[in-house]
Amino acid sequence: MAKGLNEKLPRREREILEVLFALGGEASAEEVREKLVDPPSYSAVRALLARMEAKNVVKHREQGLRYVYAPVLAQKAARRSALQRMVSVFFGGSSSAAVTALLREETWSPEELDEMMNEIQRVRNEGGRA
């Protein structure tokens, strides 16, 4: 599911998934609605969550009188899928171009640069696989 996640989710559904992750991986429809930019009605959020559940993107459990929703996909897999989409759309599929753009466009502390250098060295030592 991770590979095609972003292809099958419309923008608003991706936003809901991002909100669920930001809220610790679990939230009610109203909690999700409160965090959305330009939120639709409560009914619309419930309908979107039901559609996402039908796609096996989220699941729910009952907590008292309300449903609490959680992503089916682990955040790490969702993050990887989102990164792949961003690299594909904005950097022509080149991960190194994306990393280079981040390095050039951001301001980094010495500690952050050391951390990145250590990770690059770790990947280099493992033969180029993260």
Buried (B, 14 or more C-beta within 10 A) or exposed (E): EBEEBBEEBEEBBBBBBBBBBEBEEBBBBEBBBBBBEEBEEEEBBBEBBBBBBEBEBBEBEEEEEEBBBBBBBEEEBBEBBBEBBEBBEEBEEEEEEBBEEEEEEEEEEEEEEEEBEEEEEEEEEEEEEE
